[in-house]
Amino acid sequence: MKSKIALFLELTISLFIITLLSGCFGDGGIANYDGTWTAGVADSVPITISGVAATCVVSTPLPAITLTNGIGSTSQTNICSASGVAPTNVLYLVSVAIDNSTGVVDAIVNGSPLTGQCISSSGCSAQDATLSLSLTR
């Protein structure tokens, strides 16, 4: 029969090895959303210029956003044109925060709060009634 000290040492060493291996071969199930992403805003509200319905084109390439600790900001410019009216730029100011433990996305676009979810460490979205934001990398 093993002594209590020998059992204690076996248990301690086993736990140490498991802890060491989990640190080497995994992130503990917590995703890391830091890095450079592409952000795209879509607005379902029709734009009018001087009372004339406008067609808007998203500037390309889509803006990059760099997240540090899951947080970052950027801007996107859409060029809108209407018949007989000079083109107008529509600016979207975007701020993003992603919770690394849950993947929940909280964003603000031009003062409107958006909420969403990451489906992976390379794809997230957030939306409200009229705006939607996609993040990809």
MDTraj code that builds the backbone (N, CA, C; nanometers):
import mdtraj as md
import numpy as np

residues = "MET LYS SER LYS ILE ALA LEU PHE LEU GLU LEU THR ILE SER LEU PHE ILE ILE THR LEU LEU SER GLY CYS PHE GLY ASP GLY GLY ILE ALA ASN TYR ASP GLY THR TRP THR ALA GLY VAL ALA ASP SER VAL PRO ILE THR ILE SER GLY VAL ALA ALA THR CYS VAL VAL SER THR PRO LEU PRO ALA ILE THR LEU THR ASN GLY ILE GLY SER THR SER GLN THR ASN ILE CYS SER ALA SER GLY VAL ALA PRO THR ASN VAL LEU TYR LEU VAL SER VAL ALA ILE ASP ASN SER THR GLY VAL VAL ASP ALA ILE VAL ASN GLY SER PRO LEU THR GLY GLN CYS ILE SER SER SER GLY CYS SER ALA GLN ASP ALA THR LEU SER LEU SER LEU THR ARG".split()
xyz = np.array([
    [0.0838, -0.1167, 0.0000],
    [0.0000, 0.0000, 0.0000],
    [0.0890, 0.1241, 0.0000],
    [0.0539, 0.2137, -0.0900],
    [0.1334, 0.3347, -0.1033],
    [0.1092, 0.4278, 0.0136],
    [0.2120, 0.5002, 0.0461],
    [0.1969, 0.5962, 0.1547],
    [0.1200, 0.7186, 0.1053],
    [0.0702, 0.7955, 0.1991],
    [-0.0052, 0.9161, 0.1646],
    [0.0826, 1.0163, 0.0910],
    [0.2092, 1.0197, 0.1236],
    [0.3010, 1.1134, 0.0577],
    [0.3192, 1.0752, -0.0885],
    [0.3343, 0.9458, -0.1166],
    [0.3512, 0.8994, -0.2541],
    [0.2261, 0.9290, -0.3360],
    [0.1071, 0.9083, -0.2814],
    [-0.0178, 0.9392, -0.3514],
    [-0.0298, 1.0893, -0.3784],
    [0.0075, 1.1675, -0.2794],
    [0.0026, 1.3124, -0.2960],
    [0.0968, 1.3576, -0.4081],
    [0.2187, 1.3009, -0.4108],
    [0.3139, 1.3369, -0.5153],
    [0.2651, 1.2953, -0.6534],
    [0.2070, 1.1766, -0.6661],
    [0.1537, 1.1326, -0.7950],
    [0.0439, 1.2265, -0.8442],
    [-0.0457, 1.2649, -0.7559],
    [-0.1544, 1.3552, -0.7909],
    [-0.1004, 1.4925, -0.8302],
    [-0.0068, 1.5453, -0.7541],
    [0.0505, 1.6769, -0.7815],
    [0.1237, 1.6767, -0.9149],
    [0.2017, 1.5747, -0.9407],
    [0.2758, 1.5661, -1.0672],
    [0.1795, 1.5513, -1.1841],
    [0.0756, 1.4709, -1.1692],
    [-0.0240, 1.4541, -1.2757],
    [-0.0923, 1.5861, -1.3080],
    [-0.1335, 1.6595, -1.2063],
    [-0.1982, 1.7885, -1.2282],
    [-0.1026, 1.8881, -1.2928],
    [0.0241, 1.8846, -1.2531],
    [0.1236, 1.9724, -1.3116],
    [0.1408, 1.9433, -1.4611],
    [0.1480, 1.8175, -1.4967],
    [0.1647, 1.7784, -1.6372],
    [0.0421, 1.8193, -1.7187],
    [-0.0775, 1.7972, -1.6665],
    [-0.2007, 1.8364, -1.7369],
    [-0.2040, 1.9874, -1.7577],
    [-0.1686, 2.0615, -1.6556],
    [-0.1665, 2.2078, -1.6661],
    [-0.0637, 2.2538, -1.7680],
    [0.0530, 2.1936, -1.7668],
    [0.1584, 2.2276, -1.8606],
    [0.1153, 2.1990, -2.0041],
    [0.0579, 2.0826, -2.0289],
    [0.0150, 2.0462, -2.1637],
    [-0.0984, 2.1342, -2.2127],
    [-0.1918, 2.1700, -2.1269],
    [-0.3019, 2.2555, -2.1713],
    [-0.2512, 2.3947, -2.2057],
    [-0.1462, 2.4402, -2.1398],
    [-0.0870, 2.5693, -2.1729],
    [-0.0108, 2.5658, -2.3037],
    [0.0446, 2.4510, -2.3392],
    [0.1221, 2.4396, -2.4619],
    [0.0355, 2.4124, -2.5837],
    [-0.0751, 2.3446, -2.5661],
    [-0.1534, 2.2986, -2.6803],
    [-0.2915, 2.3603, -2.6900],
    [-0.3190, 2.4680, -2.6209],
    [-0.4506, 2.5285, -2.6319],
    [-0.4538, 2.6637, -2.5670],
    [-0.5619, 2.7340, -2.5950],
    [-0.5769, 2.8675, -2.5389],
    [-0.6812, 2.8687, -2.4286],
    [-0.7168, 2.7521, -2.3793],
    [-0.8152, 2.7444, -2.2727],
    [-0.9558, 2.7730, -2.3200],
    [-0.9789, 2.7674, -2.4522],
    [-1.1112, 2.7903, -2.5053],
    [-1.1451, 2.9368, -2.5255],
    [-1.0504, 3.0266, -2.5025],
    [-1.0764, 3.1691, -2.5197],
    [-1.0175, 3.2139, -2.6528],
    [-1.1030, 3.2694, -2.7382],
    [-1.0580, 3.3157, -2.8692],
    [-0.9840, 3.4479, -2.8550],
    [-0.8988, 3.4739, -2.9497],
    [-0.8272, 3.6010, -2.9525],
    [-0.8706, 3.6752, -3.0786],
    [-0.9366, 3.7878, -3.0608],
    [-0.9875, 3.8651, -3.1731],
    [-0.8952, 3.9805, -3.2108],
    [-0.7780, 3.9885, -3.1498],
    [-0.6850, 4.0960, -3.1811],
    [-0.6265, 4.0777, -3.3204],
    [-0.5926, 4.1883, -3.3824],
    [-0.5320, 4.1848, -3.5146],
    [-0.6071, 4.2732, -3.6121],
    [-0.5722, 4.2597, -3.7395],
    [-0.6318, 4.3426, -3.8439],
    [-0.7510, 4.2718, -3.9071],
    [-0.8602, 4.3437, -3.9170],
    [-0.9856, 4.2941, -3.9741],
    [-1.0267, 4.3868, -4.0881],
    [-1.1210, 4.3398, -4.1691],
    [-1.1884, 4.4237, -4.2677],
    [-1.3274, 4.4506, -4.2141],
    [-1.3670, 4.5780, -4.2124],
    [-1.4978, 4.6176, -4.1599],
    [-1.5838, 4.6695, -4.2740],
    [-1.7097, 4.6274, -4.2754],
    [-1.8030, 4.6763, -4.3769],
    [-1.9361, 4.7119, -4.3138],
    [-1.9853, 4.8328, -4.3433],
    [-2.1140, 4.8793, -4.2908],
    [-2.2145, 4.8817, -4.4046],
    [-2.3337, 4.8293, -4.3794],
    [-2.4444, 4.8389, -4.4747],
    [-2.5593, 4.9114, -4.4051],
    [-2.6205, 5.0036, -4.4778],
    [-2.7284, 5.0862, -4.4237],
    [-2.8530, 5.0622, -4.5074],
    [-2.9629, 5.0199, -4.4443],
    [-3.0854, 4.9910, -4.5194],
    [-3.1740, 5.1136, -4.5394],
    [-3.1370, 5.2268, -4.4797],
    [-3.2152, 5.3493, -4.4971],
    [-3.1764, 5.4132, -4.6300],
    [-3.2747, 5.4399, -4.7182],
    [-3.2416, 5.5030, -4.8467],
    [-3.1828, 5.6431, -4.8262],
    [-3.0819, 5.6746, -4.9034],
    [-3.0165, 5.8051, -4.8977],
    [-3.0793, 5.8949, -5.0057],
    [-3.1085, 6.0180, -4.9690],
    [-3.1546, 6.1153, -5.0683],
    [-3.0599, 6.2347, -5.0672],
    [-3.0379, 6.2910, -5.1869],
    [-2.9559, 6.4106, -5.2014],
    [-3.0459, 6.5167, -5.2653],
    [-3.0680, 6.6245, -5.1939],
    [-3.1566, 6.7318, -5.2415],
    [-3.2923, 6.6767, -5.2832],
    [-3.3432, 6.5809, -5.2067],
    [-3.4751, 6.5246, -5.2328],
    [-3.4795, 6.4187, -5.3414],
    [-3.3650, 6.3856, -5.3994],
    [-3.3595, 6.2860, -5.5058],
    [-3.2969, 6.1582, -5.4496],
    [-3.3613, 6.0438, -5.4763],
    [-3.3085, 5.9156, -5.4295],
    [-3.1697, 5.8923, -5.4878],
    [-3.0774, 5.8534, -5.4025],
    [-2.9383, 5.8351, -5.4444],
    [-2.8999, 5.6878, -5.4452],
    [-2.8020, 5.6574, -5.5270],
    [-2.7411, 5.5255, -5.5292],
    [-2.6035, 5.5389, -5.4659],
    [-2.5757, 5.4540, -5.3687],
    [-2.4483, 5.4639, -5.2964],
    [-2.3589, 5.3455, -5.3292],
    [-2.2314, 5.3740, -5.3400],
    [-2.1308, 5.2722, -5.3666],
    [-2.0314, 5.2753, -5.2515],
    [-2.0023, 5.1603, -5.1962],
    [-1.9070, 5.1503, -5.0863],
    [-1.7669, 5.1721, -5.1414],
    [-1.6910, 5.2524, -5.0705],
    [-1.5529, 5.2737, -5.1129],
    [-1.4766, 5.1426, -5.1027],
    [-1.3898, 5.1201, -5.1990],
    [-1.3101, 4.9978, -5.1956],
    [-1.1631, 5.0359, -5.1946],
    [-1.0801, 4.9636, -5.1292],
    [-1.1162, 4.8472, -5.0497],
    [-1.1891, 4.8881, -4.9220],
    [-1.2588, 4.7914, -4.8634],
    [-1.3243, 4.8186, -4.7355],
    [-1.2192, 4.8578, -4.6328],
    [-1.2579, 4.9398, -4.5360],
    [-1.1587, 4.9860, -4.4383],
    [-1.1076, 4.8737, -4.3483],
    [-0.9829, 4.8874, -4.3095],
    [-0.9226, 4.7947, -4.2129],
    [-0.9474, 4.8499, -4.0730],
    [-0.9601, 4.7591, -3.9788],
    [-0.9715, 4.7965, -3.8376],
    [-0.8761, 4.7067, -3.7605],
    [-0.7941, 4.7660, -3.6760],
    [-0.7014, 4.6896, -3.5943],
    [-0.7566, 4.6820, -3.4527],
    [-0.7798, 4.5602, -3.4055],
    [-0.8310, 4.5397, -3.2702],
    [-0.7159, 4.5075, -3.1758],
    [-0.7134, 4.5779, -3.0640],
    [-0.6188, 4.5526, -2.9565],
    [-0.7007, 4.5307, -2.8307],
    [-0.6812, 4.4167, -2.7660],
    [-0.7662, 4.3763, -2.6536],
    [-0.9127, 4.3743, -2.6949],
    [-0.9388, 4.3409, -2.8229],
    [-1.0748, 4.3305, -2.8744],
    [-1.1399, 4.4632, -2.9078],
    [-1.0641, 4.5735, -2.9050],
    [-1.1229, 4.7069, -2.9226],
    [-1.0521, 4.7805, -3.0361],
    [-1.1318, 4.8515, -3.1189],
    [-1.0735, 4.9319, -3.2249],
    [-1.1770, 5.0199, -3.2909],
    [-1.1305, 5.1087, -3.3788],
    [-1.2228, 5.1953, -3.4511],
    [-1.1688, 5.2239, -3.5900],
    [-1.2606, 5.2627, -3.6803],
    [-1.2254, 5.2944, -3.8181],
    [-1.3372, 5.3788, -3.8769],
    [-1.3277, 5.4103, -4.0044],
    [-1.4350, 5.4809, -4.0731],
    [-1.4494, 5.4249, -4.2139],
    [-1.5699, 5.4356, -4.2676],
    [-1.5998, 5.3901, -4.4027],
    [-1.6703, 5.5037, -4.4753],
    [-1.6314, 5.5283, -4.6000],
    [-1.6945, 5.6320, -4.6806],
    [-1.7688, 5.5674, -4.7964],
    [-1.8965, 5.6015, -4.8106],
    [-1.9752, 5.5603, -4.9265],
    [-1.9934, 5.6825, -5.0163],
    [-1.9817, 5.6624, -5.1459],
    [-2.0018, 5.7702, -5.2415],
    [-2.1425, 5.7549, -5.2986],
    [-2.2258, 5.8578, -5.2755],
    [-2.3659, 5.8524, -5.3177],
    [-2.3892, 5.9536, -5.4294],
    [-2.4613, 5.9101, -5.5338],
    [-2.4906, 5.9996, -5.6455],
    [-2.6374, 5.9880, -5.6833],
    [-2.6903, 6.1003, -5.7324],
    [-2.8292, 6.1071, -5.7767],
    [-2.8326, 6.1861, -5.9067],
    [-2.9318, 6.1607, -5.9864],
    [-2.9450, 6.2252, -6.1164],
    [-2.9547, 6.3772, -6.1022],
    [-2.8656, 6.4489, -6.1705],
    [-2.8685, 6.5935, -6.1720],
    [-2.8142, 6.6605, -6.0472],
    [-2.7554, 6.5837, -5.9562],
    [-2.7047, 6.6383, -5.8305],
    [-2.5593, 6.5928, -5.8136],
    [-2.4765, 6.6799, -5.7589],
    [-2.3358, 6.6449, -5.7360],
    [-2.3246, 6.5296, -5.6362],
    [-2.2306, 6.4378, -5.6583],
    [-2.2116, 6.3261, -5.5649],
    [-2.1809, 6.3743, -5.4232],
    [-2.2200, 6.2939, -5.3262],
    [-2.1987, 6.3240, -5.1848],
    [-2.1342, 6.2038, -5.1184],
    [-2.0448, 6.2299, -5.0242],
    [-1.9850, 6.1230, -4.9448],
    [-2.0647, 6.1051, -4.8164],
    [-2.0910, 5.9798, -4.7809],
    [-2.1556, 5.9473, -4.6532],
    [-2.0515, 5.8758, -4.5684],
    [-2.0224, 5.9317, -4.4525],
    [-1.9190, 5.8792, -4.3644],
    [-1.9812, 5.7975, -4.2520],
    [-1.9277, 5.6787, -4.2288],
    [-1.9699, 5.5942, -4.1160],
    [-1.8513, 5.5821, -4.0210],
    [-1.8685, 5.6290, -3.8985],
    [-1.7668, 5.6148, -3.7945],
    [-1.7984, 5.4885, -3.7162],
    [-1.7009, 5.3994, -3.7055],
    [-1.7231, 5.2663, -3.6485],
    [-1.6309, 5.2434, -3.5297],
    [-1.6880, 5.2047, -3.4158],
    [-1.6110, 5.1612, -3.2988],
    [-1.6592, 5.0225, -3.2600],
    [-1.5658, 4.9343, -3.2283],
    [-1.5980, 4.7937, -3.2021],
    [-1.5318, 4.7470, -3.0733],
    [-1.6043, 4.6645, -2.9979],
    [-1.5484, 4.5945, -2.8818],
    [-1.5993, 4.4513, -2.8864],
    [-1.5061, 4.3566, -2.8842],
    [-1.5422, 4.2140, -2.8841],
    [-1.4954, 4.1536, -2.7525],
    [-1.5863, 4.0875, -2.6827],
    [-1.5534, 4.0186, -2.5575],
    [-1.4828, 3.8884, -2.5928],
    [-1.3556, 3.8760, -2.5541],
    [-1.2773, 3.7572, -2.5888],
    [-1.3331, 3.6284, -2.5315],
    [-1.4035, 3.6338, -2.4192],
    [-1.4521, 3.5102, -2.3588],
    [-1.5860, 3.4649, -2.4163],
    [-1.6670, 3.5577, -2.4683],
    [-1.8001, 3.5197, -2.5189],
    [-1.8163, 3.5404, -2.6683],
    [-1.7322, 3.6232, -2.7295],
    [-1.7466, 3.6541, -2.8711],
    [-1.8585, 3.7528, -2.8998],
    [-1.9141, 3.8138, -2.7961],
    [-2.0198, 3.9129, -2.8158],
    [-1.9577, 4.0402, -2.8721],
    [-2.0211, 4.0942, -2.9770],
    [-1.9738, 4.2161, -3.0422],
    [-2.0640, 4.3319, -3.0010],
    [-2.0046, 4.4355, -2.9485],
    [-2.0747, 4.5611, -2.9238],
    [-2.0071, 4.6641, -3.0129],
    [-2.0875, 4.7365, -3.0902],
    [-2.0321, 4.8359, -3.1813],
    [-2.1178, 4.9610, -3.1784],
    [-2.0574, 5.0705, -3.2193],
    [-2.1294, 5.1956, -3.2364],
    [-2.0949, 5.2461, -3.3760],
    [-2.1982, 5.2708, -3.4553],
    [-2.1807, 5.3249, -3.5897],
    [-2.2585, 5.4552, -3.5973],
    [-2.1871, 5.5649, -3.6157],
    [-2.2485, 5.6985, -3.6209],
    [-2.3422, 5.7225, -3.5031],
    [-2.3034, 5.6765, -3.3859],
    [-2.3813, 5.7000, -3.2649],
    [-2.4879, 5.5966, -3.2357],
    [-2.5129, 5.5038, -3.3276],
    [-2.6147, 5.3997, -3.3064],
    [-2.5496, 5.2734, -3.2510],
    [-2.6026, 5.2205, -3.1404],
    [-2.5449, 5.0967, -3.0853],
    [-2.5881, 4.9738, -3.1660],
    [-2.4923, 4.8875, -3.1939],
    [-2.5167, 4.7604, -3.2623],
    [-2.4689, 4.6478, -3.1725],
    [-2.5343, 4.5348, -3.1792],
    [-2.4959, 4.4182, -3.1001],
    [-2.4942, 4.2961, -3.1907],
    [-2.3994, 4.2058, -3.1661],
    [-2.3917, 4.0856, -3.2479],
    [-2.3048, 3.9797, -3.1846],
    [-2.2518, 3.8917, -3.2697],
    [-2.1796, 3.7743, -3.2230],
    [-2.0734, 3.7363, -3.3250],
    [-1.9634, 3.6816, -3.2768],
    [-1.8632, 3.6223, -3.3653],
    [-1.9001, 3.4758, -3.3858],
    [-1.8940, 3.4308, -3.5100],
    [-1.9196, 3.2897, -3.5369],
    [-1.7905, 3.2102, -3.5407],
    [-1.6779, 3.2827, -3.5481],
    [-1.5455, 3.2204, -3.5435],
    [-1.4455, 3.3295, -3.5096],
    [-1.3186, 3.2931, -3.5035],
    [-1.2165, 3.3945, -3.4760],
    [-1.1829, 3.4745, -3.6013],
    [-1.2570, 3.4515, -3.7112],
    [-1.2334, 3.5290, -3.8327],
    [-1.3615, 3.5841, -3.8940],
    [-1.4726, 3.5782, -3.8218],
    [-1.5971, 3.6325, -3.8749],
    [-1.6931, 3.6752, -3.7657],
    [-1.7330, 3.8041, -3.7682],
    [-1.8247, 3.8587, -3.6683],
    [-1.9225, 3.9522, -3.7375],
    [-2.0376, 3.9730, -3.6746],
    [-2.1323, 4.0714, -3.7264],
    [-2.2088, 4.1320, -3.6103],
    [-2.2638, 4.2509, -3.6374],
    [-2.3472, 4.3203, -3.5396],
    [-2.4496, 4.4010, -3.6179],
    [-2.5668, 4.4231, -3.5594],
    [-2.6701, 4.4946, -3.6302],
    [-2.7676, 4.5618, -3.5350],
    [-2.8411, 4.6590, -3.5914],
    [-2.9579, 4.7160, -3.5248],
    [-3.0690, 4.7154, -3.6298],
    [-3.1694, 4.7993, -3.6155],
    [-3.2836, 4.7967, -3.7073],
    [-3.2466, 4.8355, -3.8502],
    [-3.1490, 4.9245, -3.8688],
    [-3.1186, 4.9723, -4.0037],
    [-2.9737, 4.9543, -4.0463],
    [-2.8818, 4.9357, -3.9524],
    [-2.7401, 4.9227, -3.9840],
    [-2.6919, 4.7815, -3.9572],
    [-2.5980, 4.7356, -4.0378],
    [-2.5310, 4.6089, -4.0084],
    [-2.3813, 4.6267, -4.0328],
    [-2.3034, 4.5581, -3.9516],
    [-2.1582, 4.5649, -3.9572],
    [-2.1060, 4.4232, -3.9697],
    [-2.0157, 4.4030, -4.0639],
    [-1.9486, 4.2730, -4.0755],
    [-1.7999, 4.2931, -4.0538],
    [-1.7411, 4.1978, -3.9856],
    [-1.5969, 4.1965, -3.9611],
    [-1.5424, 4.0635, -4.0110],
    [-1.4429, 4.0686, -4.0972],
    [-1.3818, 3.9462, -4.1471],
    [-1.2301, 3.9628, -4.1498],
    [-1.1615, 3.8487, -4.1475],
    [-1.0158, 3.8490, -4.1664],
    [-0.9726, 3.7167, -4.2241],
])
top = md.Topology()
chain = top.add_chain()
for i, resn in enumerate(residues, 1):
    res = top.add_residue(resn, chain, resSeq=i)
    for name in ("N", "CA", "C"):
        top.add_atom(name, md.element.get_by_symbol(name[0]), res)
traj = md.Trajectory(xyz[None], top)
